[in-house]
Amino acid sequence: MCGIIGFAGKTEAVEVLLDGLERLEYRGYDSAGVAVVSTDGKLQVKKSKGRLSVLRTLLEAEEPMSGGIGIGHTRWATHGEPNDVNAHPHVGQEGKIAVVHNGIIENYLEIKNSLIRKGIRFSSDTDTEVIVQLLEYYYKKYSNLMDAVYAVLNRIKGAYAMGILCSDYPEQMLAARKDAPLLIGYGEEGNYIASDVTALLSHTRTVTYMEDDEVAVITAGKVEIYDSDRTLLEKEKHAIEWDVTAAEKGGYAHFMLKEIMEQPEAVRKTISPRIVDGKIVLEELKGTGDFIRNVSRIYIVACGSAYHVGMVGKYTLEKLLHIPVEACLASEFRYSEPLLGESTLVIVISQSGETLDSLAALREAKRRGSKVLSIVNVMGSSIARESDYVLYTWAGPEIAVATTKAYTTQMVLLIMLGVYLARELEQIGQEEYDAIVEGLLRLPEQIKQVLNELDNYQKIASRYFNHNSVFYIGRNLDYALGLEGSLKLKEISYIHSESYAAGELKHGTISLIEPGTLVVALATYAPLVEKSLSNIVEVKSRGAEVIALTTDKTVNTISSQTSEMFVIPEVQAILQPVLGVIPLQLFAYYIALNRGCDIDKPRNLAKSVTVE
Ligand code: M6R
């Protein structure tokens, strides 16, 4: 979704801003803009609909912007269509103040109408413009920028991360946040604000996370952060471990392919520090034994692919722990009546740690007395900070909109959590436990083995990329895996695709199977392979073309029905989806490549969904 970068420094700001915006492109956007204030107080703004290249061309065609203080924005339209006027930064009618904003101002219409009645003219359809017009209104009234900022923050309702420039204060930028991420970076050339740490990695890895209701005053040499009472705060600085190359393509055609290929390492980093002397050690859960023994129900709450990990978790944790485990879509969970309370554990899964629905579900769970354990990739993100316990996936930055390495690392961590809890609750025998631990340690090498089959995935994709509808079918863990395979395909290739529990086909969906329909049949879950085979026969006998995903142990059974196959090594049933997802990711990738799609930035999608 929208991205913010800001710089207060000793060098020209505009290049820093453009570099930051490029690094934020992956979040998804439809317009971009920058504002810079010169030392003599001239506020310069350039913005345009479309990709950053359009903005660059616009900037090159005119007199260079000069000044060391600036803010930049990539906008993903919510209020008002994507066009030049609705792009950020927005400037007040006096031309003194510029604002970039992420989030949604819920009471913008009421404020807008009251300002219009006072004679203020609006030029855009955005909710953001009310912030800047209101700021100018209060600035005129109080003649003090901080007074005006606090007056605005008291008046607006909703979510915001914002950067503010004022031509009367050419040496500083201001920042404020509530329910939308914003961090401050400390660099040698100056100080920064950003909505996402990847925008800062080439400049600094020392950051402070802004909390709700805080306001920051940032100059080239100093950062001051105040709370809602205007008390100056002592904030902790954090060192980011990710390095800049992790957020670059490094010779790959797409971030998605790079991130798929990084999975052995990401999985290894997530697993191996947590296995000590043959035991799963989750330091993060130290001292929680009493609570764990009391847990009588688990909800796994997430969105999109993270929810699909939750579906894998539902089958796995229920089997391991013998307590009810439900996987819930966060957007539904928050408005339903989940059975929350002290003995319910809510597990929230999120790569970004900023998905609004997941965050809202977390807050609801806590409000109703449940403990929340989150599985998160981005350190210091809102979900991580608000959870009772956090397990970090060590996937590194994930740039492609379609998640791959975050999905696999979330899955291994959830499986590890399940096995850890099973041991704490004495629900797992030593032999089974040891075998799973050994299996976990072997996974990175086995993922490499699956990745070695690139030619096969590419060849099969090149035969089917013209299909316009695909069905994924599977049972149990294969069903959960099919959900992810299907989402990967539709989001990057724009092919209509559905995923079904194979046993459900006969209850309706099979009427859609006709000669030539493509079915991806998942048959890796050993206990149900025979049943999956029957489902393959059913769709084949109605003319479907079938690609099967199976293991080296069951390949002979499945090959009687189809010769198009992705074959992966057989491992313990609960670990099988970790390997199974890899061919599905690559199949989707190569299909999208053949169709000439914008793989890393699919249409209409954003990497991190911070609005409802
Ligand atoms: O950052 P999160 O893991 O909370 O994001 C949740 C979903 O938006 C995300 O998994 C989405 O479905 C993926 N981009 C799909 O590839």
Boltz pocket constraint, residues with backbone or C-beta under 6 A from the ligand:
constraints:
  - pocket:
      binder: B
      contacts: [[A, 303], [A, 304], [A, 305], [A, 306], [A, 307], [A, 349], [A, 350], [A, 351], [A, 352], [A, 353], [A, 354], [A, 355], [A, 358], [A, 400], [A, 401], [A, 402], [A, 403], [A, 487], [A, 491], [A, 606], [A, 607], [A, 608], [A, 609]]
      max_distance: 6.0
